[in-house]
């Protein structure tokens, strides 16, 4: 049983296309501010490439710092897309409908952002072509397939391609609606994008079939992408606490945790700015909150296990890094913040129905999760590199500087800007999916029971 | 190109009993390999270049202390953790048994630095720069590395190449310890060491003076350490990187008396 009043298709079109057909007054100023932050970061990157990475806080042995932390964070955010659309689509969860498009689009944009991070992080980014592009440019040397750094781009590009296809296929019926609602040049562009969609049964069948097929095909990618990202660390022998076999599932569950939270936050913002109260309803946020309790608890289990595995080996080097993570200020402070914000605050809030249905509390909980998950990656990456091993001469700390801060801030601005621009040209809540949901929600009363009038064809 | 070249496997033995911690090797390396000058700023930024460094550890409590020195340089591991992680094959093990770095190929992912247990790889955070008056002293045989790449000890591969050219190609004989010594070819650190704490040689050469140490350490691995007949050991032997450098333990004739600490 769904909440809210029934919506007619005309009403759905009018409401959900509002973001495209008329521009709100705040739109361009907000995009402008975000673009300024991105531009500032672009200038910083230019200076950094020109003068060397010396302007960052990186040093030896902490050669991976905020950039790689941010890379892992955005890869994590990208996991919401598949989680929400593919898994929930295959599981036939009705409440997924308004969230799917936003999740998939967030996936694409966060993947693009994540991909840019390692390139920015390298010393000579223009040479990354040797690394990313599988071709023997010089003297028959191909990229080294033994390294996780080559598995990484392969997995990420696969994920990016499949999610883009996924979004495009889901967008075709909506392009057709837009084509019918616009005139002039925009009409012609949307006609081109709609690829001759008429909405006849054959086209619907093909569209649904390809959606389901892509959902199924994307699932292995979903598991593999973050596993492979975690192997960047898991495969490193020398950095203590990195060399752990639990990293793959730990990172995947963490990614779902932060990704779904980010999607909830994006949905609440969209509901607020475009007035989609009738579409993104409290029941949806409530359901996502319940899903998040399960995900968060799974993640917490892996977190505890990771620490226990580390201590179980009783290696002096490993214990030293654990001590650094949990007992030595200021990293111990960050660890405390991370554990509390990732698990204890949000899960305590999500446990009550009233909190799950309060959008303010939900958005605060979701921001809290993402602050915590960002810190989690930092706590994993940097103390492992601080190298509290037997050679005390290479012990070192890491203090980020301004260039890293501005570039990290700009990644958030970049994703927000892309999302806003996307909402300007494409519907961020899938029209056809909502209409299908409206169709399926018709209910009849049999005795004292309310049952759905229509059953989905399997 | 037809040559008489034979595969070598270069190695070093560091006798900690002889090391006085004088830093002559560090200076020699700095001069030979065109390393930028380690200014105070570089040290404060924690980005100093130390292809070979003398680590100094204190033993005991003041005033009853002893200084211990250990020179740490690239171990040229047979099973190097830095090699498989480079996405562009910028670092690999060559026919001479050296772990080499191709500066032109390096992208600067810095994964190799993370994965080096000995922390002997260095990243060029800045474009290297020398004062005007020092520019003429740069070694013409060694590349000046740009910013954004990883670099490390090469076992002075330029000196080995020169020696090989002269001995193996010109006179058609095999390069060995005597010829190395006669031609004054050895890594700069070895040549500069006043106490001969560093010994350089070919592990494949049966006559080599470093050979007995390698034979001993290779025969008795970490699990049979107590059966070794020499003082040899490898650094962080338990992670099985199989370095080409063997350290000889210090034999302290006058160990610190633990009881004196409490007097």
Interface residues (C-beta under 8 A of the other chain):
Chain A: X51 X52 X53 X54 X58 X59 X60 X61 X63 X64 X118 X121 X122 X123 X124 X127 X128 X130 X131 X138 X141 X143 X144 X146 X147 X148 X149 X150 X232 X235 X236 X237 X238 X239 X385 X387 X389 X390 X391 X392 X393 X394 X396
Chain B: X45 X46 X47 X48 X53 X55 X57 X72 X81 X84 X85 X86 X87 X88 X89 X105 X106 X107 X108 X109 X110 X111 X113 X114 X115 X116 X117 X118 X119 X122 X123 X124 X125 X126 X127 X146 X147 X148 X149 X236 X239
